[in-house]
Structure formats: structure tokens, C-alpha cells
């Protein structure tokens, strides 16, 4: 964990130097690459309509809810080391303690994370990533980006995504031991879980939006701003 935090800190310092702290206003995000972003967005939407959404809906209808919840719990538990590292980098001792408790309780008493025993005891799930950490450090989102298949992001959050993926100990173990199949399976399952979770939300947004692209961009920017604001409000001094 110590080396993991050091890697995050070093990469974060580099990002601070490169990105600066320029702002775009509350709830807004700069979109200088809009023509390219709209093209990628249209591609993603086509793939989603043809493949991803039907698969996610079939998964929702065919797999019982307890099994879907169990998969989500396992995926969250596997991500715990990354979440804890970001808690520490944000200086949030309470969150780091709670997330460490969740990791050990769910791993050892929840069948490897299948059952959220910590949540049942009132220790709620906390999702942190390096994009949020950079935001808590004062790095603006930067330019809006739509990533192929992955969807909405920003310069800051794409940097965070890359850092999280590199620093994740399970990812590094799988990639360094010729278990790439497990790495890609984890990504696919996480994507399926997230798309299933958003089935109704995205359907309603698409149905009621004049400009679906603009609606997704606005929703993304507001959500990330809220997450960073919550992190900054809850920061504590680490011992």
C-alpha cells in the first residue's frame, strides 16, 4: 500500500504541473474538441443500442437480483485498495478507516466480497478514484473527452483512470503473470454491471433530451463536481 500511494502521489504531482488549476465555472466543462467528441459519442451510442444495452437488459432479466448484487459487491471489494489509496491521498482518515474495515470484513466474513457484511453493519460503500483526488487537490477537469466505448470523461479524469488502472494491485498482478484474460474479464464485468445499473436512467435521459450529447455532458460534469466537492468538504488531517 505504501508503494501504491507513492506511485499515485508522484503521478499526481506531474498532473498538477501539466494541468494547472484553471476553472470553467460551476457545473460547466470546456469542450474544445466537440466535433470529435460528438463523432465518438455517436459511435458509442450505435454500439450501445446494437450490443451493450441489449446485453445489459438481458442480464438484468435473466440473472436474479441477489446474483447481480453479489457481482457488484465482488467488483467493489476488488477495487478497495485503489479506493483506500485515494482516501489517503485526499487526507480523509475516516474514509480510509471505513474502507479498510469494509475490505477486511467483506473479504473474510463476506465470502470474498460476495456479501456486503460491512454495509449491513452501517459502513457504507465509498467510491473514490484518482480523478476525484486530483480534483480535491485543485486540478480543474480540463477539456471534456468522450472515450471510445468508455463514454464521458475529461482530461483530468482520463489521467485518473490511467493511474488507477496502473496502480491497481490486482491489475498489475494479472498483467505480470500472463493472466490478461482475467484483466479484460474484470473490465467487461464492471462495464456490464454499470450499464445494467443505468438502464432506466439513460433511457429516460435519452427520451427526454433534445440534445442527448449535451445532456450527458452536463450530467457528467455536475456529478463529478459534486463528488469532488464532497471529498473536499470531508477532508481531515492524516496523523
Backbone as JSON, one array per atom type, in Angstrom:
{
  "sequence": "XXXXXXXXXXXXXXXXXXXXXXXXXXXXXXXXXXXXXXXXXXXXXXXXXXXXXXXXXXXXXXXXXXXXXXXXXXXXXXXXXXXXXXXXXXXXXXXXXXXXXXXXXXXXXXXXXXXXXXXXXXXXXXXXXXXXXXXXXXXXXXXXXXXXXXXXXXXXXXXXXXXXXXXXXXXXXXXXXXXXXXXXXXXXXXXXXXXXXXXXXXXXXXXXXXXXXXXXXXXXXXXXXXXXXXXXXXXXXXX",
  "N": [[0.83, -1.21, 0.0], [2.0, 1.23, 0.74], [3.92, 1.73, -1.33], [2.12, 1.9, -3.42], [0.65, 4.24, -2.81], [2.76, 6.08, -3.0], [3.31, 5.92, -5.75], [0.91, 6.96, -6.79], [1.04, 9.58, -5.73], [3.34, 10.65, -6.96], [2.63, 10.59, -9.7], [0.41, 12.18, -9.54], [1.5, 14.67, -8.81], [2.88, 15.27, -11.16], [0.72, 15.58, -12.87], [-0.52, 17.81, -11.72], [1.38, 19.76, -12.32], [1.32, 19.78, -15.11], [-1.38, 20.2, -15.76], [-2.37, 22.42, -14.39], [-4.52, 24.81, -12.71], [-6.79, 25.96, -13.79], [-10.14, 27.2, -14.03], [-13.57, 26.49, -15.13], [-15.99, 27.36, -14.37], [-18.89, 26.85, -12.29], [-20.39, 23.71, -12.49], [-19.89, 23.47, -15.19], [-18.1, 22.45, -18.17], [-15.29, 22.61, -20.22], [-15.34, 22.25, -23.76], [-13.56, 21.96, -26.13], [-13.04, 20.12, -28.11], [-15.35, 19.35, -29.36], [-16.51, 18.57, -31.99], [-15.05, 16.17, -32.6], [-15.6, 14.74, -30.26], [-18.38, 14.46, -30.46], [-18.55, 12.79, -32.66], [-17.34, 10.41, -31.68], [-19.11, 9.95, -29.62], [-21.46, 9.41, -31.06], [-20.71, 7.02, -32.29], [-20.32, 5.41, -30.0], [-22.94, 5.4, -29.03], [-24.28, 4.04, -31.05], [-23.09, 1.49, -30.9], [-23.88, 0.89, -28.33], [-26.71, 0.78, -28.55], [-26.96, -1.37, -30.31], [-25.58, -3.52, -29.18], [-24.52, -3.34, -26.4], [-26.54, -2.29, -24.62], [-28.75, -4.11, -25.13], [-27.53, -6.51, -24.2], [-27.04, -5.86, -21.53], [-29.66, -5.47, -20.65], [-30.69, -8.01, -21.07], [-29.12, -9.4, -19.25], [-30.06, -8.23, -16.9], [-32.69, -9.17, -16.86], [-32.43, -11.93, -16.94], [-30.73, -12.78, -14.92], [-30.99, -13.35, -11.49], [-31.75, -10.85, -9.0], [-30.29, -11.05, -6.46], [-27.93, -12.34, -7.32], [-26.89, -10.49, -9.13], [-26.41, -8.35, -7.41], [-24.51, -9.57, -5.79], [-22.35, -9.88, -7.61], [-21.78, -7.17, -8.06], [-20.97, -6.44, -5.5], [-18.61, -7.98, -5.24], [-17.0, -6.85, -7.27], [-16.74, -4.25, -6.28], [-15.38, -4.79, -3.92], [-12.94, -5.79, -4.88], [-11.91, -3.48, -5.9], [-11.21, -2.06, -3.69], [-8.47, -1.56, -2.62], [-7.57, 0.51, -4.32], [-9.45, 2.5, -3.82], [-8.96, 3.0, -1.09], [-6.31, 3.94, -1.2], [-6.72, 6.36, -2.55], [-8.37, 7.65, -0.69], [-6.44, 8.11, 1.31], [-4.66, 9.79, -0.04], [-6.28, 11.99, -0.36], [-6.37, 12.85, 2.19], [-8.29, 11.95, 3.96], [-8.97, 10.56, 6.75], [-11.04, 9.24, 8.09], [-12.6, 8.09, 6.04], [-10.68, 6.41, 4.91], [-10.22, 4.63, 7.02], [-12.81, 3.49, 7.29], [-13.11, 2.29, 4.76], [-11.05, 0.47, 4.75], [-11.91, -1.17, 6.8], [-14.21, -2.19, 5.55], [-13.01, -3.65, 3.46], [-11.59, -5.73, 4.78], [-13.62, -6.92, 6.38], [-15.58, -7.7, 4.48], [-14.09, -9.33, 2.82], [-13.16, -11.45, 4.47], [-15.38, -12.26, 5.98], [-17.48, -12.08, 4.29], [-17.49, -13.9, 2.21], [-15.34, -13.46, 0.36], [-16.12, -10.99, -0.54], [-18.53, -11.25, -1.74], [-20.81, -10.96, -0.21], [-22.04, -8.09, 1.34], [-21.18, -7.53, 4.19], [-20.18, -5.51, 5.81], [-21.57, -3.25, 4.94], [-24.1, -3.95, 5.8], [-23.72, -3.57, 8.49], [-23.65, -0.88, 8.66], [-21.46, 0.43, 7.54], [-20.97, 2.23, 4.96], [-20.65, 1.92, 1.35], [-17.98, 3.48, -0.38], [-16.93, 5.28, -3.07], [-14.04, 6.08, -4.56], [-11.74, 7.71, -6.76], [-8.77, 8.41, -8.72], [-9.13, 10.63, -10.29], [-11.0, 12.11, -8.81], [-9.37, 12.59, -6.62], [-7.38, 14.25, -7.74], [-9.04, 16.41, -8.33], [-9.74, 17.17, -5.72], [-7.3, 18.12, -4.98], [-7.2, 20.45, -6.34], [-7.06, 20.48, -9.1], [-8.44, 21.36, -12.14], [-11.16, 20.06, -14.19], [-10.45, 20.21, -16.87], [-10.35, 19.76, -20.46], [-13.32, 18.4, -21.89], [-13.81, 14.99, -22.66], [-14.81, 12.35, -24.79], [-14.57, 9.02, -24.52], [-13.78, 6.21, -26.57], [-16.13, 3.67, -26.37], [-15.92, 3.72, -23.54], [-17.07, 6.1, -22.76], [-18.23, 9.27, -21.32], [-15.75, 11.58, -20.14], [-12.91, 13.42, -18.92], [-9.99, 15.49, -19.32], [-8.62, 15.49, -16.88], [-9.93, 13.35, -15.53], [-9.52, 11.21, -17.24], [-6.77, 10.96, -17.02], [-6.77, 10.19, -14.33], [-8.1, 7.73, -14.54], [-6.24, 6.19, -15.98], [-4.09, 6.19, -14.18], [-5.25, 4.93, -11.93], [-5.8, 2.4, -13.01], [-3.22, 1.51, -13.6], [-2.04, 1.5, -11.05], [-3.58, -0.26, -9.6], [-3.39, -3.1, -7.63], [-4.3, -5.72, -8.21], [-4.76, -5.66, -10.97], [-2.12, -5.23, -11.86], [-0.89, -7.55, -10.97], [-2.22, -9.51, -12.49], [-1.55, -8.75, -15.12], [1.17, -9.07, -15.06], [1.58, -11.73, -14.74], [0.83, -13.25, -16.86], [-1.97, -13.37, -17.03], [-3.84, -12.0, -18.56], [-6.37, -12.42, -19.54], [-8.05, -12.52, -17.3], [-7.86, -9.88, -16.48], [-9.11, -8.44, -18.61], [-11.61, -9.64, -18.46], [-12.48, -8.72, -16.01], [-12.77, -5.97, -16.55], [-14.81, -6.11, -18.48], [-16.94, -7.23, -17.01], [-17.29, -5.26, -15.07], [-18.12, -3.15, -16.7], [-20.51, -4.21, -17.71], [-21.99, -4.45, -15.34], [-22.19, -1.73, -14.55], [-23.6, -0.66, -16.76], [-26.0, -2.05, -16.6], [-26.93, -1.06, -14.19], [-27.55, 1.53, -14.91], [-29.62, 1.4, -16.71], [-32.4, 2.32, -16.72], [-32.04, 5.01, -16.06], [-30.46, 6.14, -18.16], [-32.11, 5.57, -20.32], [-34.38, 7.16, -19.78], [-33.17, 9.69, -19.79], [-32.3, 9.89, -22.43], [-34.72, 9.76, -23.8], [-36.0, 12.1, -23.0], [-34.39, 14.19, -23.74], [-33.44, 16.93, -25.75], [-31.0, 17.3, -26.95], [-29.03, 14.75, -26.71], [-26.3, 14.29, -26.4], [-25.4, 16.74, -25.24], [-26.86, 16.64, -22.89], [-25.82, 14.39, -21.57], [-23.18, 15.25, -21.23], [-23.52, 17.49, -19.53], [-24.7, 16.25, -17.28], [-22.63, 14.56, -16.53], [-20.54, 16.4, -15.89], [-21.67, 17.79, -13.72], [-22.07, 15.72, -11.88], [-19.44, 14.85, -11.36], [-18.36, 17.18, -10.3], [-19.87, 17.39, -7.97], [-19.0, 15.1, -6.61], [-16.28, 15.69, -6.17], [-16.54, 18.01, -4.62], [-17.76, 16.98, -2.34], [-15.68, 15.37, -1.42], [-13.73, 17.31, -0.8], [-15.03, 18.66, 1.21], [-15.05, 16.8, 3.2], [-12.47, 16.35, 4.0], [-9.84, 15.47, 6.18], [-7.16, 15.98, 8.5], [-4.45, 13.83, 8.16], [-2.92, 11.57, 10.5]],
  "CA": [[0.0, 0.0, 0.0], [2.89, 2.4, 0.79], [4.43, 1.97, -2.69], [0.98, 2.29, -4.24], [0.39, 5.65, -2.53], [3.87, 6.84, -3.56], [3.1, 6.0, -7.2], [-0.17, 7.92, -7.01], [1.48, 10.93, -5.41], [4.28, 11.1, -7.99], [1.89, 10.85, -10.92], [-0.46, 13.31, -9.28], [2.31, 15.88, -8.87], [3.12, 15.53, -12.57], [-0.53, 16.08, -13.44], [-0.69, 19.17, -11.22], [2.29, 20.64, -13.05], [0.91, 19.86, -16.5], [-2.77, 20.61, -15.97], [-2.67, 23.71, -13.79], [-5.73, 24.87, -11.89], [-7.76, 26.86, -14.41], [-11.52, 26.77, -13.85], [-14.5, 26.76, -16.22], [-17.28, 27.75, -13.82], [-19.58, 25.79, -11.58], [-21.28, 22.86, -13.28], [-19.57, 23.55, -16.6], [-16.87, 21.79, -18.58], [-14.86, 23.07, -21.54], [-15.47, 21.22, -24.79], [-12.94, 22.44, -27.37], [-12.96, 19.02, -29.07], [-16.74, 18.9, -29.53], [-16.78, 17.78, -33.2], [-14.5, 14.83, -32.43], [-16.34, 14.1, -29.19], [-19.71, 14.08, -30.95], [-18.37, 11.63, -33.52], [-17.12, 9.25, -30.82], [-20.37, 9.74, -28.9], [-22.39, 8.75, -31.98], [-20.23, 5.64, -32.42], [-20.63, 4.72, -28.75], [-24.39, 5.23, -28.93], [-24.65, 2.99, -32.01], [-22.66, 0.22, -30.31], [-24.72, 0.66, -27.16], [-28.04, 0.36, -28.99], [-26.9, -2.64, -31.02], [-24.96, -4.63, -28.42], [-24.31, -3.23, -24.95], [-27.81, -2.15, -23.92], [-29.49, -5.38, -25.13], [-26.86, -7.48, -23.33], [-27.29, -5.44, -20.15], [-31.07, -5.72, -20.34], [-30.83, -9.45, -20.95], [-28.51, -9.75, -17.97], [-30.98, -7.78, -15.85], [-33.91, -10.0, -16.86], [-32.14, -13.36, -16.8], [-29.97, -13.08, -13.7], [-31.71, -12.88, -10.3], [-31.16, -9.67, -8.35], [-29.23, -11.37, -5.5], [-26.69, -12.66, -8.03], [-26.36, -9.24, -9.67], [-25.88, -7.61, -6.26], [-23.29, -10.25, -5.39], [-21.29, -9.5, -8.54], [-21.42, -5.77, -7.78], [-20.22, -6.44, -4.24], [-17.27, -8.51, -5.51], [-16.26, -5.85, -8.04], [-16.41, -3.15, -5.38], [-14.37, -5.26, -2.97], [-11.67, -5.87, -5.61], [-11.43, -2.11, -6.12], [-10.96, -1.42, -2.39], [-7.14, -0.98, -2.44], [-7.5, 1.77, -5.05], [-10.28, 3.46, -3.08], [-8.24, 3.34, 0.15], [-5.16, 4.78, -1.57], [-7.23, 7.7, -2.85], [-8.76, 8.24, 0.6], [-5.23, 8.57, 1.98], [-4.13, 10.94, -0.78], [-7.18, 13.12, -0.11], [-6.26, 13.22, 3.58], [-9.54, 11.62, 4.65], [-8.66, 9.44, 7.62], [-12.26, 8.5, 8.41], [-12.95, 7.26, 4.89], [-9.66, 5.36, 4.77], [-10.51, 3.63, 8.04], [-14.04, 2.79, 6.95], [-12.93, 1.45, 3.57], [-10.2, -0.64, 5.16], [-12.82, -2.07, 7.53], [-15.03, -2.86, 4.55], [-12.19, -4.62, 2.73], [-11.3, -6.91, 5.61], [-14.86, -7.56, 6.79], [-16.24, -8.35, 3.36], [-13.22, -10.39, 2.29], [-13.04, -12.6, 5.38], [-16.67, -12.7, 6.5], [-18.48, -11.95, 3.24], [-17.18, -14.83, 1.11], [-14.51, -12.8, -0.64], [-16.76, -9.77, -1.01], [-19.84, -11.55, -2.34], [-21.83, -10.41, 0.69], [-21.6, -6.82, 1.91], [-21.46, -7.59, 5.63], [-19.86, -4.2, 6.38], [-22.7, -2.39, 4.64], [-25.19, -4.33, 6.7], [-23.4, -3.02, 9.8], [-23.67, 0.57, 8.59], [-20.26, 1.01, 6.92], [-21.45, 2.38, 3.58], [-19.66, 1.88, 0.27], [-17.42, 4.77, -0.76], [-16.24, 5.11, -4.35], [-13.07, 7.14, -4.82], [-10.79, 7.44, -7.83], [-7.7, 9.41, -8.75], [-9.69, 11.86, -10.86], [-11.54, 12.85, -7.68], [-8.23, 13.04, -5.82], [-6.82, 15.43, -8.41], [-9.98, 17.49, -8.11], [-9.59, 17.62, -4.34], [-6.03, 18.85, -4.92], [-7.36, 21.72, -7.03], [-6.91, 20.37, -10.55], [-9.7, 21.5, -12.87], [-11.44, 18.92, -15.06], [-9.83, 20.33, -18.18], [-11.22, 19.55, -21.61], [-14.22, 17.26, -21.92], [-13.43, 13.95, -23.6], [-15.64, 11.15, -24.9], [-13.66, 7.92, -24.83], [-14.43, 5.1, -27.29], [-16.77, 2.62, -25.56], [-15.92, 4.04, -22.12], [-18.02, 7.18, -22.54], [-17.81, 10.63, -20.93], [-14.61, 11.73, -19.25], [-12.24, 14.71, -19.05], [-8.53, 15.33, -19.29], [-8.25, 15.11, -15.51], [-10.46, 12.05, -15.15], [-8.83, 10.2, -18.04], [-5.5, 10.75, -16.32], [-7.08, 9.41, -13.15], [-8.43, 6.37, -14.96], [-4.99, 5.52, -16.34], [-3.31, 6.0, -12.95], [-5.92, 3.91, -11.13], [-5.62, 1.1, -13.65], [-1.81, 1.13, -13.44], [-1.7, 1.29, -9.64], [-4.4, -1.32, -9.02], [-2.51, -4.26, -7.44], [-4.83, -6.91, -8.89], [-4.46, -5.49, -12.4], [-0.69, -5.41, -12.1], [-0.58, -8.97, -10.78], [-2.73, -10.28, -13.63], [-0.8, -8.41, -16.32], [2.56, -9.52, -14.9], [1.63, -13.2, -14.58], [0.18, -13.83, -18.04], [-3.4, -13.57, -16.77], [-4.52, -10.88, -19.19], [-7.78, -12.75, -19.71], [-8.74, -12.09, -16.09], [-7.89, -8.41, -16.5], [-10.14, -7.99, -19.54], [-12.89, -10.11, -17.95], [-12.88, -7.8, -14.95], [-13.24, -4.75, -17.2], [-16.09, -6.39, -19.12], [-17.96, -7.42, -15.98], [-17.55, -3.95, -14.47], [-18.91, -2.41, -17.67], [-21.86, -4.79, -17.73], [-22.64, -4.07, -14.09], [-22.53, -0.3, -14.59], [-24.64, -0.4, -17.75], [-27.26, -2.57, -16.05], [-27.35, -0.13, -13.13], [-28.01, 2.79, -15.51], [-30.57, 1.12, -17.79], [-33.55, 3.22, -16.69], [-31.58, 6.39, -16.01], [-30.06, 6.57, -19.5], [-33.29, 5.51, -21.21], [-35.19, 8.35, -19.51], [-32.43, 10.88, -20.23], [-32.31, 9.92, -23.89], [-36.09, 10.01, -24.25], [-36.45, 13.44, -22.65], [-33.38, 15.19, -24.1], [-33.4, 17.46, -27.12], [-29.63, 17.01, -27.39], [-28.58, 13.7, -25.8], [-24.88, 14.54, -26.16], [-25.28, 17.84, -24.29], [-27.43, 16.2, -21.61], [-24.84, 13.5, -20.93], [-22.03, 16.08, -20.83], [-23.91, 18.28, -18.38], [-24.88, 15.35, -16.15], [-21.29, 14.09, -16.13], [-19.8, 17.49, -15.24], [-22.29, 18.08, -12.42], [-21.82, 14.6, -10.98], [-18.03, 14.86, -10.94], [-18.17, 18.34, -9.43], [-20.45, 17.06, -6.67], [-18.12, 14.13, -5.96], [-15.08, 16.38, -5.71], [-16.95, 18.91, -3.54], [-17.96, 16.15, -1.14], [-14.34, 14.97, -0.95], [-13.07, 18.46, -0.21], [-15.74, 19.02, 2.44], [-14.83, 15.79, 4.22], [-11.04, 16.11, 4.2], [-9.32, 15.59, 7.54], [-5.7, 15.86, 8.59], [-3.97, 12.5, 8.49], [-1.94, 11.6, 11.57]],
  "C": [[0.87, 1.26, 0.0], [3.43, 2.74, -0.59], [3.31, 2.44, -3.61], [0.67, 3.77, -4.06], [1.5, 6.53, -3.1], [3.72, 6.99, -5.07], [2.01, 7.01, -7.54], [0.32, 9.34, -6.81], [2.42, 11.48, -6.48], [3.56, 11.44, -9.28], [0.95, 12.04, -10.75], [0.28, 14.63, -9.34], [2.59, 16.26, -10.32], [1.88, 16.12, -13.23], [-0.8, 17.51, -12.99], [0.15, 20.15, -12.02], [1.79, 20.86, -14.48], [-0.45, 20.5, -16.69], [-3.06, 22.0, -15.44], [-4.0, 23.67, -13.07], [-6.77, 25.81, -12.49], [-9.17, 26.31, -14.26], [-12.39, 27.11, -15.04], [-15.85, 27.21, -15.7], [-18.01, 26.57, -13.25], [-20.51, 25.02, -12.52], [-21.01, 22.87, -14.76], [-18.29, 22.79, -16.89], [-16.54, 22.24, -20.0], [-14.92, 21.93, -22.54], [-14.88, 21.68, -26.12], [-12.87, 21.38, -28.47], [-14.36, 18.49, -29.42], [-16.99, 18.13, -30.82], [-16.27, 16.34, -33.1], [-15.29, 14.06, -31.37], [-17.72, 13.64, -29.66], [-19.61, 12.86, -31.88], [-18.17, 10.35, -32.72], [-18.39, 8.91, -30.06], [-21.38, 9.0, -29.78], [-22.01, 7.29, -32.19], [-20.59, 4.84, -31.18], [-22.13, 4.42, -28.65], [-24.88, 4.13, -29.87], [-24.3, 1.61, -31.45], [-23.54, -0.12, -29.11], [-26.1, 0.14, -27.56], [-28.02, -1.04, -29.59], [-26.46, -3.8, -30.14], [-25.07, -4.46, -26.91], [-25.63, -3.16, -24.19], [-28.64, -3.43, -23.96], [-28.87, -6.45, -24.23], [-27.14, -7.13, -21.86], [-28.73, -5.7, -19.74], [-31.33, -7.22, -20.21], [-30.25, -9.96, -19.64], [-29.45, -9.4, -16.81], [-32.19, -8.71, -15.72], [-33.62, -11.46, -16.56], [-31.46, -13.72, -15.49], [-30.72, -12.53, -12.49], [-30.98, -11.73, -9.61], [-30.09, -10.02, -7.32], [-27.89, -11.69, -6.16], [-26.06, -11.4, -8.61], [-25.75, -8.39, -8.55], [-24.57, -8.24, -5.79], [-22.12, -9.91, -6.29], [-20.83, -8.07, -8.27], [-20.59, -5.67, -6.51], [-18.78, -6.92, -4.45], [-16.42, -7.47, -6.25], [-15.85, -4.67, -7.16], [-15.3, -3.56, -4.4], [-12.99, -5.33, -3.63], [-11.06, -4.49, -5.82], [-10.98, -1.43, -4.83], [-9.56, -0.85, -2.22], [-6.98, 0.37, -3.15], [-8.28, 2.85, -4.31], [-9.54, 3.93, -1.83], [-7.05, 4.25, -0.15], [-5.61, 6.2, -1.87], [-7.76, 8.4, -1.6], [-7.55, 8.86, 1.29], [-4.68, 9.82, 1.29], [-4.99, 12.17, -0.6], [-7.13, 13.57, 1.34], [-7.49, 12.91, 4.4], [-9.34, 10.37, 5.49], [-9.88, 8.59, 7.92], [-12.64, 7.56, 7.27], [-11.96, 6.13, 4.71], [-9.9, 4.25, 5.79], [-11.74, 2.81, 7.72], [-13.85, 1.84, 5.77], [-12.0, 0.28, 3.85], [-11.03, -1.67, 5.94], [-13.68, -2.86, 6.57], [-14.23, -3.96, 3.84], [-11.99, -5.89, 3.55], [-12.58, -7.65, 6.0], [-15.5, -8.33, 5.64], [-15.41, -9.47, 2.75], [-13.27, -11.64, 3.16], [-14.38, -13.12, 5.9], [-17.79, -12.64, 5.46], [-18.18, -12.77, 2.01], [-16.42, -14.13, -0.01], [-15.13, -11.55, -1.23], [-18.13, -10.0, -1.62], [-20.98, -10.96, -1.52], [-21.27, -9.16, 1.36], [-21.95, -6.79, 3.4], [-21.17, -6.24, 6.29], [-21.0, -3.22, 6.13], [-23.88, -2.67, 5.54], [-24.98, -3.8, 8.1], [-23.28, -1.5, 9.78], [-22.44, 1.23, 8.03], [-20.52, 1.09, 5.42], [-20.31, 2.33, 2.57], [-19.25, 3.29, -0.12], [-16.59, 4.59, -2.01], [-15.34, 6.3, -4.61], [-12.15, 6.74, -5.96], [-9.8, 8.59, -7.91], [-8.13, 10.7, -9.43], [-10.28, 12.73, -9.76], [-10.42, 13.38, -6.79], [-7.59, 14.28, -6.44], [-7.73, 16.63, -8.23], [-9.89, 18.06, -6.71], [-8.29, 18.39, -4.14], [-6.09, 20.18, -5.67], [-7.2, 21.68, -8.52], [-8.28, 20.44, -11.21], [-9.91, 20.3, -13.78], [-10.71, 19.0, -16.39], [-10.84, 20.05, -19.27], [-12.07, 18.29, -21.45], [-13.77, 16.28, -22.99], [-14.49, 12.86, -23.61], [-14.71, 10.03, -25.36], [-14.4, 6.81, -25.56], [-14.86, 4.01, -26.33], [-16.87, 2.97, -24.07], [-16.81, 5.22, -21.78], [-17.42, 8.47, -22.05], [-16.66, 10.62, -19.95], [-14.09, 13.16, -19.41], [-10.75, 14.45, -19.04], [-8.07, 14.87, -17.92], [-8.69, 13.69, -15.19], [-9.89, 10.91, -15.99], [-7.46, 9.91, -17.46], [-5.71, 9.89, -15.09], [-7.38, 7.96, -13.46], [-7.17, 5.57, -15.27], [-4.17, 5.21, -15.08], [-3.93, 4.9, -12.09], [-5.69, 2.51, -11.7], [-4.2, 0.59, -13.46], [-1.49, 0.74, -12.0], [-2.47, 0.15, -9.01], [-3.57, -2.6, -8.87], [-3.0, -5.53, -8.14], [-4.56, -6.83, -10.38], [-3.0, -5.77, -12.69], [-0.3, -6.88, -11.94], [-1.02, -9.77, -11.99], [-1.91, -10.0, -14.89], [0.64, -8.9, -16.26], [2.69, -11.02, -14.75], [0.88, -13.91, -15.71], [-1.27, -14.21, -17.79], [-4.2, -12.42, -17.34], [-6.0, -11.14, -19.37], [-8.6, -12.33, -18.5], [-8.88, -10.59, -16.02], [-9.02, -7.91, -17.39], [-11.53, -8.47, -19.1], [-13.39, -9.19, -16.85], [-13.43, -6.5, -15.52], [-14.62, -4.97, -17.81], [-17.21, -6.53, -18.1], [-18.3, -6.09, -15.3], [-18.4, -3.09, -15.4], [-20.34, -2.9, -17.74], [-22.64, -4.38, -16.49], [-23.07, -2.61, -14.11], [-23.64, -0.01, -15.58], [-26.0, -0.91, -17.28], [-27.81, -1.62, -14.99], [-27.99, 1.12, -13.71], [-29.07, 2.59, -16.6], [-31.7, 2.15, -17.82], [-33.13, 4.68, -16.73], [-31.24, 6.91, -17.41], [-31.23, 6.55, -20.47], [-34.15, 6.75, -21.02], [-34.49, 9.61, -20.01], [-32.47, 11.0, -21.74], [-33.7, 10.29, -24.43], [-36.49, 11.47, -24.06], [-35.46, 14.54, -23.02], [-33.53, 15.63, -25.54], [-32.04, 17.15, -27.74], [-29.04, 16.02, -26.38], [-27.11, 13.89, -25.43], [-24.71, 15.61, -25.08], [-25.8, 17.43, -22.91], [-26.46, 15.3, -20.85], [-23.65, 14.31, -20.43], [-22.35, 16.88, -19.58], [-24.05, 17.41, -17.13], [-23.53, 14.87, -15.62], [-20.55, 15.18, -15.35], [-20.36, 17.78, -13.86], [-22.01, 16.97, -11.42], [-20.39, 14.62, -10.46], [-17.74, 16.04, -10.02], [-18.71, 18.06, -8.03], [-19.56, 16.08, -5.9], [-16.87, 14.8, -5.4], [-15.41, 17.31, -4.55], [-17.16, 18.16, -2.25], [-16.62, 15.73, -0.55], [-13.66, 16.12, -0.22], [-13.71, 18.85, 1.12], [-15.41, 18.05, 3.57], [-13.36, 15.54, 4.54], [-10.65, 16.35, 5.65], [-7.8, 15.49, 7.48], [-5.33, 14.44, 8.97], [-2.95, 12.59, 9.61], [-0.53, 11.47, 11.02]]
}
